[in-house]
Amino acid sequence: MEYGFFDILRLLGALGFFIYGMKIMSEGIQKAAGNSLRKILSTMTKNRYLGVATGFIVTCLVQSSSASTVMAVSFVNAGLLSLVESAGIMLGANIGTTITGWLVAVLGFKVKIAALALPLLAFGVPMLFNKRNKLQYIGEFIIGFAILFWGLSELKNAVPDIKSNPEILNFLGAYAESGFLSNLFFILAGTILTILVQSSSASMALTQTLCFSGIIPFEVAAAMILGENIGTTITAELASLPANVHAKRSARIHSMFNIVGVSWAVLLISFTPILEGVRFIAMEWLGSADPYTADGAPMGLAIFHTSFNFLNVAIMIGFVPLLVKLATKSVTSKGEVDEEYRLEYISTGLMNTAELSIEQAQKETARFAQMTAKMSKQFRELLTSEKPKKQKKLLKKIRAYEEITDRMEVEISEYLMSVSASGTLSGSSAVKVTSLLSVVNDLERVGDIFFQMSKDVERNYENEKTFKDKQIDNILQMMDLVDEAMAIMTANLESTNSDISLEPAMRVESEINEFRNQLRKGQSKDIEKDKYDPKRDSLYKDIFHLCEKLGDHIINVSEAITGEKERELKEELEEA
């Protein structure tokens, strides 16, 4: 069997296809789900036992533990599940995946969920063109789901055709008589086999076939199945590569669970109590042939696989909190951008009174302002950095923060609308809710503008241009004024004093406008003196104009905080 360079490229392409499907599905979940799916999933997985049941049912339905664990990683990446909740799903998926072995043993065939990929695309693609955003996001999720299964199928087709050439593994029979070392060798073989095939179900079926054909004995096949339980964790690990730190920890929990389980099982297999128990169940309870014979091996292996996973779940379910701690320590965060943002003050729901709820929302809004201030610092570093690697890292960080600000606006706004819908607001509270809605909208626009400014700097790098030292100094001077305005805005948001003066904020806003006009005149002079570089100087112009827009949104926030907009709203309500 030949396996050339083109086949390797096809394998890498299939792997990329799979990861891309996971990414689309995760993004679709984040956009479409919101709090509703989070609540549903939290109900389904509110304790680790229900989580096990959920993982078992999902895996039985889709016939792929890889898909179930990848979905769990995606949900953690989207912030829809906690690590403990995802652990329960993964434990259940390990039991659910044993169903395939029973299908092979009893019926001799395997259900292929990947065949549904194209029909799913037939549903998902038209939804992308729907005018309703919700349906578009659901369409993205369906397409990602279809590509994920399609990717898994392509991975299986792209690897060396071991399933059609079992004679390749004939040499393994020579290593089957080495006792404990033989078990370790075949655990490794099962692990590698599953990594290659990218499906524990497929490698399980192949192992049953090898045992049925007499190539390997029953106890060696059992050791390979244990290795396949380790090998299947690579799928979740791969799925977590482009994800955040929480998703990586979720995948690590899955890996630790299977590795620990295999560790205790291999010791027992060396003294054969588990295999003798399997023989008893097969022959006495199910009336099957002896698992140590070729005819009884497939059924015996199905029983062994199920028994092992049931026992492992029963033992390990009590250690889920410990697994979470170990995963947290073994996968360290690379910084705030690696952490999935969660609301700190209003994530627990409405308070007993509307006024307390509004106070919590105001605290969360102050954190929102602090987040945008961090983006200002990141933009400064990007503007002055000369190292391409650091530039890419900062661009990625600013983009991540911009996505966080989008989520913050949506979640705080939804919370404020829930407060408003409670029907218990006083007139002053209603005005305050409206003002806070205006504030979070302006803060989200601040995040968008910082992201746009970072893209302008990135385009300048792509044009192989550098801003003149004077231009950088001017932008930094403008940013000094913006930062001063942001500091005043943040202090006002955090203040408990109702009598806040708007004068300092107005002074800085006026200085920002004056400096923008000064820079605009300077560019006009450069054009007159033929010193204008269209590619570089147009981006420079965009940046200082965007800085002025930042000032506009910041003063909007300060006006809302100090009561300017509240007084206008009161007048409008009185006139109405």
Stockholm file with secondary structure:
# STOCKHOLM 1.0

chainA/1-576         MEYGFFDILRLLGALGFFIYGMKIMSEGIQKAAGNSLRKILSTMTKNRYLGVATGFIVTCLVQSSSASTVMAVSFVNAGLLSLVESAGIMLGANIGTTITGWLVAVLGFKVKIAALALPLLAFGVPMLFNKRNKLQYIGEFIIGFAILFWGLSELKNAVPDIKSNPEILNFLGAYAESGFLSNLFFILAGTILTILVQSSSASMALTQTLCFSGIIPFEVAAAMILGENIGTTITAELASLPANVHAKRSARIHSMFNIVGVSWAVLLISFTPILEGVRFIAMEWLGSADPYTADGAPMGLAIFHTSFNFLNVAIMIGFVPLLVKLATKSVTSKGEVDEEYRLEYISTGLMNTAELSIEQAQKETARFAQMTAKMSKQFRELLTSEKPKKQKKLLKKIRAYEEITDRMEVEISEYLMSVSASGTLSGSSAVKVTSLLSVVNDLERVGDIFFQMSKDVERNYENEKTFKDKQIDNILQMMDLVDEAMAIMTANLESTNSDISLEPAMRVESEINEFRNQLRKGQSKDIEKDKYDPKRDSLYKDIFHLCEKLGDHIINVSEAITGEKERELKEELEEA
#=GR chainA/1-576 SS CCCCHHHHHHHHHHHHHHHHHHHHHHHHHHHHHHHHHHHHHHHHTSSHHHHHHHHHHHHHHHTCHHHHHHHHHHHHHTTSSCHHHHHHHHHHHHHHTHHHHHHHHHTSCCCCGGGGHHHHHHHHHHHTTCSSHHHHHHHHHHHHHHHHHHHHHHHHHHSCCCTTCGGGGGGGGGGTTSTHHHHHHHHHHHHHHHHHHTCHHHHHHHHHHHHHTTSSCHHHHHHHHHHHHHHTHHHHHHHHTTSCHHHHHHHHHHHHHHHHHHHHHHHHHHTCHHHHHHHHIIIIISCCCCTTSTTTHHHHHHHHHHHHHHHHHHHHGGGHHHHHHHHHHHSCCCSGGGSCCCCSSSTTCCCSSHHHHHHHHHHHHHHHHHHHHHHHHHHHHHHHCCCHHHHHHHHHHHHHHHHHHHHHHHHHHHHHHHHHHTSCCCHHHHHHHHHHHHHHHHHHHHHHHHHHHHHHHHHHHHTTCCCCHHHHHHHHHHHHHHHHHHHHHHHHHHCCCSCCCSHHHHHHHHHHHHHHHHHHHHHHHHHHTTCCCHHHHHHHHHHHHHHHHHHHHHHHHHHHHHTHHHHHHHHHHHHC
#=GC SS_cons         CCCCHHHHHHHHHHHHHHHHHHHHHHHHHHHHHHHHHHHHHHHHTSSHHHHHHHHHHHHHHHTCHHHHHHHHHHHHHTTSSCHHHHHHHHHHHHHHTHHHHHHHHHTSCCCCGGGGHHHHHHHHHHHTTCSSHHHHHHHHHHHHHHHHHHHHHHHHHHSCCCTTCGGGGGGGGGGTTSTHHHHHHHHHHHHHHHHHHTCHHHHHHHHHHHHHTTSSCHHHHHHHHHHHHHHTHHHHHHHHTTSCHHHHHHHHHHHHHHHHHHHHHHHHHHTCHHHHHHHHIIIIISCCCCTTSTTTHHHHHHHHHHHHHHHHHHHHGGGHHHHHHHHHHHSCCCSGGGSCCCCSSSTTCCCSSHHHHHHHHHHHHHHHHHHHHHHHHHHHHHHHCCCHHHHHHHHHHHHHHHHHHHHHHHHHHHHHHHHHHTSCCCHHHHHHHHHHHHHHHHHHHHHHHHHHHHHHHHHHHHTTCCCCHHHHHHHHHHHHHHHHHHHHHHHHHHCCCSCCCSHHHHHHHHHHHHHHHHHHHHHHHHHHTTCCCHHHHHHHHHHHHHHHHHHHHHHHHHHHHHTHHHHHHHHHHHHC
//
